[in-house]
Amino acid sequence: MNDCEHRSTTLAKPSHPLLRPLLLIGGTCFLILGFLGAFLPVLPSTPFFLLAAALFFRSSPRLYGWMTGHPLIRPHLQRFQQDRSMTLRAKAMVLGLAWMMLLAAAIFAVESLFMRVFLIGLAIIKTIVILRLKTARSP
């Protein structure tokens, strides 16, 4: 039994009865975005696959096991799990989308100066975290 299979059989059940369906819905949405990102050049796939795997890990051992064994998804998860790295393309896409969304929210969606500073601070923190990850070669 490999490490992924072992962890998927020892999942903690969500504490709230509504949490599991929400985790499944979120995982499914991120999984779809990950698949779209695998084929569309403007959308990254790795971060969405990582989010989907994290949500399925908490909610569905079967779906988590399926994801970790899928030939399209497995390389993204393994690369991150083994050496905590992302491709340069994935980093650029994640940061570009994050900055666009957070700046748009700061400019158009909120009026409070505190919230604007908070959203820009989130973008800065996200940038620092992503840039600190190792850069892997594109597959």
C-alpha positions as CSV (number, residue, x, y, z in Angstrom):
1,M,0.0,0.0,0.0
2,N,1.6,3.3,-1.0
3,D,1.5,6.5,1.0
4,C,-1.5,8.0,-0.8
5,E,-3.6,4.9,-0.4
6,H,-2.7,4.7,3.3
7,R,-3.7,8.3,4.0
8,S,-6.9,8.0,2.0
9,T,-8.1,5.1,4.2
10,T,-7.4,7.1,7.4
11,L,-9.3,10.2,6.7
12,A,-11.0,12.2,9.5
13,K,-14.7,12.6,9.0
14,P,-15.9,16.2,8.8
15,S,-17.4,17.2,12.1
16,H,-20.5,19.1,10.8
17,P,-23.0,17.1,8.7
18,L,-23.2,19.9,6.1
19,L,-19.4,20.1,5.7
20,R,-19.0,16.9,3.7
21,P,-21.4,17.9,0.9
22,L,-19.8,21.4,0.8
23,L,-16.3,19.9,0.5
24,L,-17.5,17.5,-2.2
25,I,-19.0,20.4,-4.2
26,G,-15.9,22.5,-3.8
27,G,-13.6,19.6,-4.7
28,T,-15.7,18.9,-7.8
29,C,-15.6,22.6,-8.9
30,F,-11.8,22.8,-8.4
31,L,-11.3,19.5,-10.2
32,I,-13.2,20.8,-13.2
33,L,-11.2,24.0,-13.2
34,G,-8.0,21.9,-13.0
35,F,-9.1,19.9,-16.1
36,L,-9.9,23.1,-17.9
37,G,-6.4,24.4,-16.9
38,A,-4.7,21.3,-18.3
39,F,-6.1,22.2,-21.8
40,L,-6.5,26.0,-21.7
41,P,-3.2,28.0,-21.8
42,V,-4.6,30.9,-19.7
43,L,-5.7,28.7,-16.7
44,P,-3.3,26.9,-14.4
45,S,-4.1,23.3,-13.4
46,T,-1.8,22.5,-10.5
47,P,-3.3,24.8,-7.9
48,F,-6.9,23.7,-8.7
49,F,-5.9,20.0,-8.6
50,L,-4.2,20.6,-5.2
51,L,-7.3,22.3,-3.8
52,A,-9.5,19.5,-5.1
53,A,-7.3,16.9,-3.6
54,A,-7.3,18.7,-0.3
55,L,-11.1,18.9,-0.2
56,F,-11.5,15.3,-1.4
57,F,-9.0,14.1,1.2
58,R,-11.3,15.5,3.9
59,S,-14.6,14.3,2.3
60,S,-14.2,11.3,0.0
61,P,-11.5,8.6,0.2
62,R,-12.8,7.2,-3.1
63,L,-12.5,10.5,-5.0
64,Y,-9.1,11.3,-3.4
65,G,-7.8,7.8,-4.5
66,W,-9.2,8.3,-8.0
67,M,-7.4,11.7,-8.3
68,T,-4.1,10.4,-7.0
69,G,-4.2,7.6,-9.5
70,H,-5.4,9.6,-12.6
71,P,-2.7,9.8,-15.3
72,L,-3.4,13.5,-16.0
73,I,-3.6,14.6,-12.3
74,R,-1.0,12.4,-10.7
75,P,2.1,14.2,-12.1
76,H,0.8,17.6,-10.8
77,L,0.1,16.2,-7.3
78,Q,3.4,14.2,-7.2
79,R,5.6,17.1,-8.2
80,F,4.1,19.2,-5.5
81,Q,4.1,16.5,-2.9
82,Q,7.7,15.3,-3.6
83,D,9.5,18.6,-3.9
84,R,7.0,21.3,-3.2
85,S,7.4,22.8,-6.7
86,M,5.3,24.4,-9.4
87,T,6.2,25.1,-13.0
88,L,7.1,28.7,-13.9
89,R,3.9,28.8,-16.1
90,A,1.7,27.7,-13.2
91,K,3.3,30.2,-10.9
92,A,2.9,33.0,-13.4
93,M,-0.8,32.1,-14.0
94,V,-1.6,31.8,-10.4
95,L,-0.1,35.1,-9.5
96,G,-1.5,36.8,-12.5
97,L,-5.0,35.6,-11.8
98,A,-4.7,36.3,-8.1
99,W,-3.5,39.9,-8.6
100,M,-6.2,40.6,-11.2
101,M,-9.0,39.2,-9.0
102,L,-7.8,40.8,-5.7
103,L,-7.0,44.2,-7.3
104,A,-10.4,44.2,-9.1
105,A,-12.1,43.4,-5.8
106,A,-10.1,46.1,-4.0
107,I,-11.0,48.7,-6.6
108,F,-14.5,47.8,-7.5
109,A,-16.1,45.7,-4.8
110,V,-15.1,47.3,-1.5
111,E,-15.3,50.9,-0.3
112,S,-13.4,50.5,3.0
113,L,-9.8,51.5,3.0
114,F,-9.1,48.7,5.5
115,M,-10.5,46.1,3.1
116,R,-8.6,47.4,0.2
117,V,-5.3,47.3,2.1
118,F,-6.3,43.8,3.4
119,L,-6.9,42.5,-0.2
120,I,-3.7,43.9,-1.5
121,G,-1.9,42.4,1.6
122,L,-3.4,39.0,0.7
123,A,-2.0,39.4,-2.8
124,I,1.4,40.2,-1.5
125,I,1.4,37.2,0.9
126,K,0.3,34.9,-1.9
127,T,3.1,36.2,-4.1
128,I,5.7,35.6,-1.4
129,V,4.4,32.1,-0.8
130,I,4.3,31.1,-4.5
131,L,7.7,32.7,-5.2
132,R,9.3,30.8,-2.3
133,L,8.2,27.4,-3.9
134,K,10.8,25.7,-6.1
135,T,10.3,26.1,-9.8
136,A,10.0,22.8,-11.6
137,R,10.6,22.2,-15.3
138,S,7.6,22.0,-17.5
139,P,6.5,18.5,-18.3
